[in-house]
Amino acid sequence: MNIEQLVQIIWSVSAALLIILVLLHSPKGDGIGGIGGQAQLFTVRLV
């Protein structure tokens, strides 16, 4: 096995994992802002 075959295997496995993660992602999430509770940072309170 040479370095070219190893890189091709790594690319294939990472592509398959990325596809699986995208398909398992919940569509009702807050996007990037939902990570770590950052979505509440930009809310406006009218109190």
PQR file with spaces between the fields and no chain letter, atoms N, CA, C, O and H, PARSE charges and radii, in Angstrom:
ATOM       1  N    MET     1       0.855   -1.177    0.000 -0.4000 1.5000
ATOM       2  CA   MET     1       0.000    0.000    0.000 -0.0000 2.0000
ATOM       3  C    MET     1       0.903    1.243    0.000  0.5500 1.7000
ATOM       4  O    MET     1       1.749    1.403    0.880 -0.5500 1.4000
ATOM       5  N    ASN     2       0.717    2.098   -0.973 -0.4000 1.5000
ATOM       6  CA   ASN     2       1.515    3.317   -1.033 -0.0000 2.0000
ATOM       7  C    ASN     2       0.746    4.483   -0.439  0.5500 1.7000
ATOM       8  O    ASN     2      -0.404    4.330   -0.028 -0.5500 1.4000
ATOM       9  H    ASN     2       0.030    1.968   -1.688  0.4000 1.0000
ATOM      10  N    ILE     3       1.370    5.633   -0.393 -0.4000 1.5000
ATOM      11  CA   ILE     3       0.777    6.808    0.261 -0.0000 2.0000
ATOM      12  C    ILE     3      -0.459    7.293   -0.486  0.5500 1.7000
ATOM      13  O    ILE     3      -1.384    7.823    0.130 -0.5500 1.4000
ATOM      14  H    ILE     3       2.305    5.758   -0.727  0.4000 1.0000
ATOM      15  N    GLU     4      -0.488    7.121   -1.793 -0.4000 1.5000
ATOM      16  CA   GLU     4      -1.652    7.557   -2.572 -0.0000 2.0000
ATOM      17  C    GLU     4      -2.893    6.751   -2.214  0.5500 1.7000
ATOM      18  O    GLU     4      -3.981    7.311   -2.083 -0.5500 1.4000
ATOM      19  H    GLU     4       0.263    6.690   -2.294  0.4000 1.0000
ATOM      20  N    GLN     5      -2.737    5.452   -2.057 -0.4000 1.5000
ATOM      21  CA   GLN     5      -3.867    4.609   -1.667 -0.0000 2.0000
ATOM      22  C    GLN     5      -4.328    4.939   -0.249  0.5500 1.7000
ATOM      23  O    GLN     5      -5.527    4.926    0.032 -0.5500 1.4000
ATOM      24  H    GLN     5      -1.853    4.997   -2.164  0.4000 1.0000
ATOM      25  N    LEU     6      -3.392    5.232    0.639 -0.4000 1.5000
ATOM      26  CA   LEU     6      -3.749    5.577    2.016 -0.0000 2.0000
ATOM      27  C    LEU     6      -4.542    6.876    2.071  0.5500 1.7000
ATOM      28  O    LEU     6      -5.529    6.974    2.800 -0.5500 1.4000
ATOM      29  H    LEU     6      -2.418    5.243    0.412  0.4000 1.0000
ATOM      30  N    VAL     7      -4.118    7.864    1.309 -0.4000 1.5000
ATOM      31  CA   VAL     7      -4.842    9.132    1.265 -0.0000 2.0000
ATOM      32  C    VAL     7      -6.229    8.943    0.669  0.5500 1.7000
ATOM      33  O    VAL     7      -7.191    9.558    1.129 -0.5500 1.4000
ATOM      34  H    VAL     7      -3.316    7.785    0.717  0.4000 1.0000
ATOM      35  N    GLN     8      -6.339    8.107   -0.343 -0.4000 1.5000
ATOM      36  CA   GLN     8      -7.643    7.849   -0.960 -0.0000 2.0000
ATOM      37  C    GLN     8      -8.586    7.168    0.029  0.5500 1.7000
ATOM      38  O    GLN     8      -9.776    7.485    0.057 -0.5500 1.4000
ATOM      39  H    GLN     8      -5.558    7.608   -0.717  0.4000 1.0000
ATOM      40  N    ILE     9      -8.086    6.252    0.829 -0.4000 1.5000
ATOM      41  CA   ILE     9      -8.915    5.581    1.839 -0.0000 2.0000
ATOM      42  C    ILE     9      -9.370    6.577    2.901  0.5500 1.7000
ATOM      43  O    ILE     9     -10.527    6.557    3.319 -0.5500 1.4000
ATOM      44  H    ILE     9      -7.120    5.994    0.806  0.4000 1.0000
ATOM      45  N    ILE    10      -8.456    7.454    3.341 -0.4000 1.5000
ATOM      46  CA   ILE    10      -8.815    8.447    4.350 -0.0000 2.0000
ATOM      47  C    ILE    10      -9.880    9.400    3.817  0.5500 1.7000
ATOM      48  O    ILE    10     -10.826    9.731    4.532 -0.5500 1.4000
ATOM      49  H    ILE    10      -7.515    7.470    3.002  0.4000 1.0000
ATOM      50  N    TRP    11      -9.737    9.846    2.566 -0.4000 1.5000
ATOM      51  CA   TRP    11     -10.732   10.725    1.956 -0.0000 2.0000
ATOM      52  C    TRP    11     -12.094   10.034    1.850  0.5500 1.7000
ATOM      53  O    TRP    11     -13.126   10.648    2.119 -0.5500 1.4000
ATOM      54  H    TRP    11      -8.968    9.577    1.985  0.4000 1.0000
ATOM      55  N    SER    12     -12.096    8.766    1.461 -0.4000 1.5000
ATOM      56  CA   SER    12     -13.352    8.037    1.298 -0.0000 2.0000
ATOM      57  C    SER    12     -14.066    7.854    2.630  0.5500 1.7000
ATOM      58  O    SER    12     -15.281    8.034    2.719 -0.5500 1.4000
ATOM      59  H    SER    12     -11.257    8.267    1.242  0.4000 1.0000
ATOM      60  N    VAL    13     -13.314    7.497    3.660 -0.4000 1.5000
ATOM      61  CA   VAL    13     -13.925    7.293    4.976 -0.0000 2.0000
ATOM      62  C    VAL    13     -14.452    8.612    5.536  0.5500 1.7000
ATOM      63  O    VAL    13     -15.551    8.652    6.090 -0.5500 1.4000
ATOM      64  H    VAL    13     -12.328    7.351    3.588  0.4000 1.0000
ATOM      65  N    SER    14     -13.687    9.682    5.399 -0.4000 1.5000
ATOM      66  CA   SER    14     -14.149   10.973    5.917 -0.0000 2.0000
ATOM      67  C    SER    14     -15.369   11.482    5.149  0.5500 1.7000
ATOM      68  O    SER    14     -16.257   12.095    5.742 -0.5500 1.4000
ATOM      69  H    SER    14     -12.794    9.650    4.949  0.4000 1.0000
ATOM      70  N    ALA    15     -15.422   11.238    3.849 -0.4000 1.5000
ATOM      71  CA   ALA    15     -16.591   11.645    3.066 -0.0000 2.0000
ATOM      72  C    ALA    15     -17.830   10.872    3.493  0.5500 1.7000
ATOM      73  O    ALA    15     -18.911   11.448    3.618 -0.5500 1.4000
ATOM      74  H    ALA    15     -14.701   10.740    3.368  0.4000 1.0000
ATOM      75  N    ALA    16     -17.679    9.570    3.717 -0.4000 1.5000
ATOM      76  CA   ALA    16     -18.812    8.760    4.157 -0.0000 2.0000
ATOM      77  C    ALA    16     -19.297    9.204    5.538  0.5500 1.7000
ATOM      78  O    ALA    16     -20.503    9.279    5.773 -0.5500 1.4000
ATOM      79  H    ALA    16     -16.801    9.102    3.616  0.4000 1.0000
ATOM      80  N    LEU    17     -18.373    9.499    6.446 -0.4000 1.5000
ATOM      81  CA   LEU    17     -18.770    9.958    7.776 -0.0000 2.0000
ATOM      82  C    LEU    17     -19.470   11.313    7.711  0.5500 1.7000
ATOM      83  O    LEU    17     -20.428   11.548    8.447 -0.5500 1.4000
ATOM      84  H    LEU    17     -17.393    9.438    6.255  0.4000 1.0000
ATOM      85  N    LEU    18     -19.010   12.192    6.851 -0.4000 1.5000
ATOM      86  CA   LEU    18     -19.645   13.494    6.705 -0.0000 2.0000
ATOM      87  C    LEU    18     -21.067   13.356    6.171  0.5500 1.7000
ATOM      88  O    LEU    18     -21.975   14.041    6.643 -0.5500 1.4000
ATOM      89  H    LEU    18     -18.231   12.001    6.253  0.4000 1.0000
ATOM      90  N    ILE    19     -21.266   12.487    5.201 -0.4000 1.5000
ATOM      91  CA   ILE    19     -22.607   12.256    4.658 -0.0000 2.0000
ATOM      92  C    ILE    19     -23.532   11.706    5.739  0.5500 1.7000
ATOM      93  O    ILE    19     -24.679   12.138    5.854 -0.5500 1.4000
ATOM      94  H    ILE    19     -20.529   11.930    4.817  0.4000 1.0000
ATOM      95  N    ILE    20     -23.038   10.755    6.532 -0.4000 1.5000
ATOM      96  CA   ILE    20     -23.859   10.170    7.605 -0.0000 2.0000
ATOM      97  C    ILE    20     -24.219   11.224    8.636  0.5500 1.7000
ATOM      98  O    ILE    20     -25.363   11.277    9.089 -0.5500 1.4000
ATOM      99  H    ILE    20     -22.107   10.404    6.439  0.4000 1.0000
ATOM     100  N    LEU    21     -23.257   12.070    9.019 -0.4000 1.5000
ATOM     101  CA   LEU    21     -23.540   13.106   10.006 -0.0000 2.0000
ATOM     102  C    LEU    21     -24.553   14.124    9.493  0.5500 1.7000
ATOM     103  O    LEU    21     -25.406   14.583   10.252 -0.5500 1.4000
ATOM     104  H    LEU    21     -22.328   12.026    8.652  0.4000 1.0000
ATOM     105  N    VAL    22     -24.468   14.476    8.225 -0.4000 1.5000
ATOM     106  CA   VAL    22     -25.433   15.422    7.667 -0.0000 2.0000
ATOM     107  C    VAL    22     -26.833   14.810    7.635  0.5500 1.7000
ATOM     108  O    VAL    22     -27.816   15.493    7.924 -0.5500 1.4000
ATOM     109  H    VAL    22     -23.774   14.103    7.609  0.4000 1.0000
ATOM     110  N    LEU    23     -26.926   13.545    7.290 -0.4000 1.5000
ATOM     111  CA   LEU    23     -28.237   12.896    7.226 -0.0000 2.0000
ATOM     112  C    LEU    23     -28.844   12.700    8.608  0.5500 1.7000
ATOM     113  O    LEU    23     -30.067   12.678    8.747 -0.5500 1.4000
ATOM     114  H    LEU    23     -26.127   12.990    7.055  0.4000 1.0000
ATOM     115  N    LEU    24     -28.007   12.556    9.631 -0.4000 1.5000
ATOM     116  CA   LEU    24     -28.519   12.362   10.995 -0.0000 2.0000
ATOM     117  C    LEU    24     -28.788   13.679   11.707  0.5500 1.7000
ATOM     118  O    LEU    24     -29.345   13.677   12.804 -0.5500 1.4000
ATOM     119  H    LEU    24     -27.013   12.574    9.518  0.4000 1.0000
ATOM     120  N    HIS    25     -28.411   14.790   11.115 -0.4000 1.5000
ATOM     121  CA   HIS    25     -28.565   16.097   11.761 -0.0000 2.0000
ATOM     122  C    HIS    25     -30.040   16.450   11.902  0.5500 1.7000
ATOM     123  O    HIS    25     -30.839   16.231   10.992 -0.5500 1.4000
ATOM     124  H    HIS    25     -27.958   14.791   10.223  0.4000 1.0000
ATOM     125  N    SER    26     -30.383   17.004   13.070 -0.4000 1.5000
ATOM     126  CA   SER    26     -31.760   17.410   13.315 -0.0000 2.0000
ATOM     127  C    SER    26     -32.054   18.714   12.577  0.5500 1.7000
ATOM     128  O    SER    26     -31.331   19.694   12.759 -0.5500 1.4000
ATOM     129  H    SER    26     -29.734   17.182   13.809  0.4000 1.0000
ATOM     130  N    PRO    27     -33.094   18.747   11.752 -0.5600 1.5000
ATOM     131  CA   PRO    27     -33.393   19.972   11.007  0.2800 2.0000
ATOM     132  C    PRO    27     -33.995   21.067   11.874  0.5500 1.7000
ATOM     133  O    PRO    27     -34.118   22.204   11.416 -0.5500 1.4000
ATOM     134  N    LYS    28     -34.378   20.759   13.125 -0.4000 1.5000
ATOM     135  CA   LYS    28     -35.011   21.747   13.988 -0.0000 2.0000
ATOM     136  C    LYS    28     -34.001   22.440   14.898  0.5500 1.7000
ATOM     137  O    LYS    28     -34.392   23.114   15.850 -0.5500 1.4000
ATOM     138  H    LYS    28     -34.278   19.835   13.496  0.4000 1.0000
ATOM     139  N    GLY    29     -32.729   22.286   14.623 -0.4000 1.5000
ATOM     140  CA   GLY    29     -31.710   22.912   15.459 -0.0000 2.0000
ATOM     141  C    GLY    29     -31.630   24.408   15.228  0.5500 1.7000
ATOM     142  O    GLY    29     -32.263   24.940   14.316 -0.5500 1.4000
ATOM     143  H    GLY    29     -32.411   21.738   13.849  0.4000 1.0000
ATOM     144  N    ASP    30     -30.853   25.081   16.054 -0.4000 1.5000
ATOM     145  CA   ASP    30     -30.679   26.525   15.952 -0.0000 2.0000
ATOM     146  C    ASP    30     -29.528   26.907   15.045  0.5500 1.7000
ATOM     147  O    ASP    30     -29.148   28.077   14.985 -0.5500 1.4000
ATOM     148  H    ASP    30     -30.339   24.649   16.795  0.4000 1.0000
ATOM     149  N    GLY    31     -28.977   25.952   14.350 -0.4000 1.5000
ATOM     150  CA   GLY    31     -27.836   26.237   13.502 -0.0000 2.0000
ATOM     151  C    GLY    31     -26.571   26.353   14.334  0.5500 1.7000
ATOM     152  O    GLY    31     -26.447   25.727   15.386 -0.5500 1.4000
ATOM     153  H    GLY    31     -29.286   25.002   14.399  0.4000 1.0000
ATOM     154  N    ILE    32     -25.643   27.151   13.860 -0.4000 1.5000
ATOM     155  CA   ILE    32     -24.381   27.316   14.571 -0.0000 2.0000
ATOM     156  C    ILE    32     -24.613   27.992   15.925  0.5500 1.7000
ATOM     157  O    ILE    32     -23.881   27.734   16.880 -0.5500 1.4000
ATOM     158  H    ILE    32     -25.743   27.660   13.005  0.4000 1.0000
ATOM     159  N    GLY    33     -25.615   28.845   16.008 -0.4000 1.5000
ATOM     160  CA   GLY    33     -25.901   29.529   17.268 -0.0000 2.0000
ATOM     161  C    GLY    33     -26.366   28.587   18.364  0.5500 1.7000
ATOM     162  O    GLY    33     -26.289   28.941   19.541 -0.5500 1.4000
ATOM     163  H    GLY    33     -26.210   29.055   15.232  0.4000 1.0000
ATOM     164  N    GLY    34     -26.844   27.407   18.019 -0.4000 1.5000
ATOM     165  CA   GLY    34     -27.300   26.456   19.018 -0.0000 2.0000
ATOM     166  C    GLY    34     -26.171   25.763   19.746  0.5500 1.7000
ATOM     167  O    GLY    34     -26.403   25.118   20.769 -0.5500 1.4000
ATOM     168  H    GLY    34     -26.906   27.120   17.063  0.4000 1.0000
ATOM     169  N    ILE    35     -24.966   25.879   19.249 -0.4000 1.5000
ATOM     170  CA   ILE    35     -23.826   25.239   19.887 -0.0000 2.0000
ATOM     171  C    ILE    35     -23.406   26.074   21.081  0.5500 1.7000
ATOM     172  O    ILE    35     -23.009   27.228   20.922 -0.5500 1.4000
ATOM     173  H    ILE    35     -24.778   26.403   18.418  0.4000 1.0000
ATOM     174  N    GLY    36     -23.486   25.518   22.247 -0.4000 1.5000
ATOM     175  CA   GLY    36     -23.045   26.222   23.446 -0.0000 2.0000
ATOM     176  C    GLY    36     -24.013   27.272   23.943  0.5500 1.7000
ATOM     177  O    GLY    36     -23.634   28.107   24.764 -0.5500 1.4000
ATOM     178  H    GLY    36     -23.808   24.581   22.376  0.4000 1.0000
ATOM     179  N    GLY    37     -25.249   27.260   23.475 -0.4000 1.5000
ATOM     180  CA   GLY    37     -26.240   28.207   23.967 -0.0000 2.0000
ATOM     181  C    GLY    37     -26.031   29.627   23.470  0.5500 1.7000
ATOM     182  O    GLY    37     -26.444   30.568   24.148 -0.5500 1.4000
ATOM     183  H    GLY    37     -25.557   26.581   22.809  0.4000 1.0000
ATOM     184  N    GLN    38     -25.418   29.817   22.334 -0.4000 1.5000
ATOM     185  CA   GLN    38     -25.150   31.150   21.820 -0.0000 2.0000
ATOM     186  C    GLN    38     -26.390   31.784   21.174  0.5500 1.7000
ATOM     187  O    GLN    38     -26.367   32.967   20.834 -0.5500 1.4000
ATOM     188  H    GLN    38     -25.082   29.053   21.783  0.4000 1.0000
ATOM     189  N    ALA    39     -27.454   31.023   21.003 -0.4000 1.5000
ATOM     190  CA   ALA    39     -28.636   31.566   20.333 -0.0000 2.0000
ATOM     191  C    ALA    39     -29.308   32.651   21.173  0.5500 1.7000
ATOM     192  O    ALA    39     -29.909   33.569   20.614 -0.5500 1.4000
ATOM     193  H    ALA    39     -27.473   30.062   21.279  0.4000 1.0000
ATOM     194  N    GLN    40     -29.220   32.567   22.501 -0.4000 1.5000
ATOM     195  CA   GLN    40     -29.860   33.545   23.366 -0.0000 2.0000
ATOM     196  C    GLN    40     -29.066   34.842   23.446  0.5500 1.7000
ATOM     197  O    GLN    40     -29.572   35.830   23.979 -0.5500 1.4000
ATOM     198  H    GLN    40     -28.732   31.821   22.955  0.4000 1.0000
ATOM     199  N    LEU    41     -27.867   34.869   22.946 -0.4000 1.5000
ATOM     200  CA   LEU    41     -26.998   36.036   23.038 -0.0000 2.0000
ATOM     201  C    LEU    41     -27.569   37.215   22.255  0.5500 1.7000
ATOM     202  O    LEU    41     -27.395   38.366   22.654 -0.5500 1.4000
ATOM     203  H    LEU    41     -27.456   34.066   22.513  0.4000 1.0000
ATOM     204  N    PHE    42     -28.237   36.942   21.161 -0.4000 1.5000
ATOM     205  CA   PHE    42     -28.684   38.012   20.281 -0.0000 2.0000
ATOM     206  C    PHE    42     -30.183   38.291   20.384  0.5500 1.7000
ATOM     207  O    PHE    42     -30.734   38.979   19.525 -0.5500 1.4000
ATOM     208  H    PHE    42     -28.378   36.007   20.836  0.4000 1.0000
ATOM     209  N    THR    43     -30.851   37.776   21.412 -0.4000 1.5000
ATOM     210  CA   THR    43     -32.274   38.037   21.565 -0.0000 2.0000
ATOM     211  C    THR    43     -32.466   39.417   22.182  0.5500 1.7000
ATOM     212  O    THR    43     -31.638   39.883   22.964 -0.5500 1.4000
ATOM     213  H    THR    43     -30.403   37.218   22.110  0.4000 1.0000
ATOM     214  N    VAL    44     -33.556   40.053   21.824 -0.4000 1.5000
ATOM     215  CA   VAL    44     -33.872   41.401   22.330 -0.0000 2.0000
ATOM     216  C    VAL    44     -34.977   41.277   23.352  0.5500 1.7000
ATOM     217  O    VAL    44     -36.031   40.706   23.074 -0.5500 1.4000
ATOM     218  H    VAL    44     -34.229   39.674   21.188  0.4000 1.0000
ATOM     219  N    ARG    45     -34.736   41.814   24.539 -0.4000 1.5000
ATOM     220  CA   ARG    45     -35.762   41.787   25.591 -0.0000 2.0000
ATOM     221  C    ARG    45     -36.390   43.188   25.697  0.5500 1.7000
ATOM     222  O    ARG    45     -35.692   44.191   25.848 -0.5500 1.4000
ATOM     223  H    ARG    45     -33.879   42.278   24.764  0.4000 1.0000
ATOM     224  N    LEU    46     -37.699   43.222   25.614 -0.4000 1.5000
ATOM     225  CA   LEU    46     -38.429   44.481   25.756 -0.0000 2.0000
ATOM     226  C    LEU    46     -39.148   44.449   27.092  0.5500 1.7000
ATOM     227  O    LEU    46     -40.347   44.179   27.154 -0.5500 1.4000
ATOM     228  H    LEU    46     -38.265   42.407   25.491  0.4000 1.0000
ATOM     229  N    VAL    47     -38.414   44.724   28.158 -0.4000 1.5000
ATOM     230  CA   VAL    47     -38.994   44.682   29.510 -0.0000 2.0000
ATOM     231  C    VAL    47     -39.126   46.085   30.042  0.5500 1.7000
ATOM     232  O    VAL    47     -39.593   46.278   31.164 -0.5500 1.4000
ATOM     233  H    VAL    47     -37.440   44.943   28.107  0.4000 1.0000
